[in-house]
Amino acid sequence: MKKLFITVLLLCALLMPQTSYAQRDYAEEVASYMIAYDFIEHEEKDYIRIQKKIKKLRKGLDEDLLHDYAIAIAKATQLFPRVGENTIISILYMESRFKNEVRGDKKRNGNGYWSYGPMQIHLYFWGNTLEELGLKAADLYEPSKSIVFGSWLLDYWIKRKGRKKGIQYYNGANSNQYASNVMKVIRRIQHIG
């Protein structure tokens, strides 16, 4: 199955235009990851470890939702190893406390647009990309779609700005407080496993 996954990723990479990263169409890139997501198999030990980390942060989470999160995080970690499972889990905790049908405050966002889903994808910045993917804001309530899109964004910023600044850019905040808070959560869970 791993050979199939690698083949799908290589095929997606070959089909993408051979231009610089900044010039690529974001929707095509995210779409290739969403397609590859369906072909990834996660290992049971990864799934169990991720569940333990989530349970440490959020007790009493519905078992079905916990299952969906653990699978989505395990697969996203394979797609975006630079981001890593601890960062994905920590961002989910900071942004939504592992609630799937969460919508951010458009007043707090400062531009009249909502943020949607567990990874709080901001429509002001990413609405056009979602539209090109054929997704609606409500689709981001599904953990797998929100986590793949959010992990892609994290990877994008971490690749360009480094880990701490990349996390800060993901949030869009002007201060480093958000990244510092995410790092604190990472420290809480990094020993589990």
C-alpha positions as CSV (number, residue, x, y, z in Angstrom):
1,M,0.0,0.0,0.0
2,K,2.9,2.3,0.7
3,K,4.1,1.9,-2.9
4,L,0.7,2.9,-4.1
5,F,0.7,6.0,-1.9
6,I,4.2,7.0,-3.1
7,T,3.1,6.4,-6.7
8,V,0.0,8.6,-6.2
9,L,2.1,11.4,-4.7
10,L,4.6,11.2,-7.5
11,L,1.8,11.3,-10.1
12,C,0.3,14.3,-8.4
13,A,3.7,16.1,-8.4
14,L,4.2,15.3,-12.1
15,L,0.8,16.6,-13.0
16,M,1.5,19.9,-11.3
17,P,2.9,22.8,-13.3
18,Q,6.7,23.0,-13.2
19,T,6.9,26.5,-11.9
20,S,8.1,28.0,-8.6
21,Y,6.1,27.2,-5.5
22,A,4.7,30.7,-5.2
23,Q,3.3,30.6,-8.8
24,R,1.5,27.3,-8.4
25,D,-2.2,27.3,-8.2
26,Y,-3.0,26.6,-4.5
27,A,-6.2,24.8,-5.3
28,E,-4.4,22.2,-7.5
29,E,-1.8,21.6,-4.9
30,V,-4.3,21.1,-2.1
31,A,-6.5,18.9,-4.3
32,S,-3.5,16.6,-5.0
33,Y,-3.1,16.2,-1.2
34,M,-6.8,15.5,-0.7
35,I,-6.6,12.8,-3.3
36,A,-3.5,11.3,-1.8
37,Y,-5.2,11.4,1.6
38,D,-7.7,8.7,0.5
39,F,-4.8,6.3,-0.4
40,I,-2.9,6.6,2.9
41,E,-3.0,3.8,5.4
42,H,-2.2,4.6,9.0
43,E,-0.6,2.3,11.4
44,E,-2.5,1.2,14.5
45,K,0.3,2.3,16.8
46,D,0.2,5.8,15.4
47,Y,-3.6,6.0,15.7
48,I,-3.5,4.8,19.4
49,R,-0.7,7.3,20.3
50,I,-2.6,10.2,18.7
51,Q,-5.7,9.2,20.6
52,K,-3.8,9.3,23.9
53,K,-2.5,12.8,23.1
54,I,-6.0,14.1,22.2
55,K,-7.4,12.6,25.4
56,K,-4.8,14.3,27.5
57,L,-5.9,17.7,26.1
58,R,-9.6,17.1,25.8
59,K,-11.3,14.6,28.1
60,G,-14.8,13.3,27.3
61,L,-14.6,13.7,23.5
62,D,-17.1,11.6,21.6
63,E,-15.5,8.3,20.6
64,D,-16.5,8.7,16.9
65,L,-15.1,12.2,16.7
66,L,-11.9,11.0,18.5
67,H,-11.6,8.2,15.9
68,D,-12.1,10.7,13.0
69,Y,-9.5,13.1,14.4
70,A,-6.9,10.4,15.1
71,I,-7.2,9.0,11.6
72,A,-7.1,12.4,10.0
73,I,-4.0,13.5,12.0
74,A,-2.2,10.2,11.3
75,K,-2.7,10.6,7.6
76,A,-2.0,14.4,7.5
77,T,1.3,13.7,9.4
78,Q,2.3,11.4,6.6
79,L,1.4,14.0,4.0
80,F,3.1,16.9,5.9
81,P,6.0,15.4,7.9
82,R,7.5,18.9,8.3
83,V,4.5,19.9,10.3
84,G,4.3,16.8,12.5
85,E,1.6,15.3,14.5
86,N,2.3,17.3,17.7
87,T,1.9,20.6,15.9
88,I,-1.3,19.5,14.2
89,I,-2.8,18.3,17.5
90,S,-1.7,21.5,19.3
91,I,-3.2,23.8,16.6
92,L,-6.5,21.8,16.7
93,Y,-6.5,22.3,20.5
94,M,-5.8,26.0,20.3
95,E,-8.2,26.7,17.5
96,S,-11.2,24.6,18.3
97,R,-10.6,22.4,21.4
98,F,-11.4,19.4,19.0
99,K,-14.9,20.6,18.2
100,N,-15.7,20.0,14.6
101,E,-18.6,22.4,14.0
102,V,-16.9,25.6,15.2
103,R,-17.0,29.0,13.6
104,G,-14.7,31.7,14.6
105,D,-15.8,35.2,15.5
106,K,-15.8,37.5,12.5
107,K,-15.5,40.6,14.7
108,R,-12.3,39.2,16.3
109,N,-11.0,38.4,12.8
110,G,-11.3,42.1,12.1
111,N,-12.5,41.8,8.5
112,G,-16.0,40.6,8.7
113,Y,-15.2,37.0,7.6
114,W,-15.7,33.8,9.5
115,S,-13.2,31.1,10.2
116,Y,-14.5,27.5,9.9
117,G,-13.9,24.1,11.2
118,P,-11.5,22.5,13.7
119,M,-8.5,24.1,12.1
120,Q,-10.3,27.5,11.7
121,I,-9.7,28.1,8.0
122,H,-10.2,31.8,7.4
123,L,-12.5,32.5,4.4
124,Y,-11.2,36.0,3.8
125,F,-7.8,34.6,2.8
126,W,-8.7,31.1,1.6
127,G,-12.3,31.3,0.4
128,N,-11.4,31.4,-3.3
129,T,-9.1,28.4,-3.0
130,L,-11.9,26.5,-1.3
131,E,-14.3,27.5,-4.0
132,E,-11.9,26.3,-6.7
133,L,-11.7,22.9,-4.9
134,G,-15.5,22.8,-5.0
135,L,-15.7,23.0,-1.2
136,K,-18.1,25.2,0.9
137,A,-17.3,26.6,4.3
138,A,-19.5,23.9,5.9
139,D,-17.3,21.2,4.4
140,L,-14.6,22.4,6.7
141,Y,-16.5,21.0,9.6
142,E,-15.4,17.6,8.5
143,P,-12.2,16.8,10.4
144,S,-10.4,15.2,7.4
145,K,-10.9,18.2,5.1
146,S,-10.1,20.8,7.7
147,I,-7.0,19.0,8.9
148,V,-5.6,18.4,5.4
149,F,-6.2,22.0,4.4
150,G,-4.9,23.4,7.7
151,S,-1.9,21.1,7.6
152,W,-1.1,22.3,4.1
153,L,-1.3,25.9,5.3
154,L,1.0,25.1,8.2
155,D,3.5,23.4,5.9
156,Y,3.4,26.3,3.5
157,W,4.2,28.8,6.3
158,I,6.7,26.6,8.2
159,K,8.6,26.0,4.9
160,R,8.9,29.8,4.3
161,K,9.2,31.2,7.8
162,G,10.5,28.5,10.1
163,R,8.6,26.6,12.8
164,K,7.7,29.3,15.3
165,K,7.1,32.1,12.8
166,G,5.2,29.7,10.5
167,I,2.8,28.8,13.3
168,Q,2.4,32.6,14.0
169,Y,1.6,33.2,10.3
170,Y,-0.9,30.4,10.3
171,N,-2.9,32.3,13.0
172,G,-2.4,35.7,11.3
173,A,-1.7,37.4,14.7
174,N,0.8,40.2,15.0
175,S,2.3,39.0,18.3
176,N,4.3,35.8,19.0
177,Q,1.9,34.9,21.8
178,Y,-0.1,32.4,19.6
179,A,3.0,30.5,18.6
180,S,4.3,30.5,22.2
181,N,0.9,29.0,23.4
182,V,1.1,26.3,20.7
183,M,4.6,25.4,21.7
184,K,3.4,25.1,25.3
185,V,0.8,22.6,24.2
186,I,3.4,20.7,22.1
187,R,5.5,20.4,25.3
188,R,2.5,18.9,27.2
189,I,2.0,16.1,24.7
190,Q,5.4,15.4,23.2
191,H,6.3,12.7,25.8
192,I,3.2,10.7,25.2
193,G,3.5,7.7,23.0
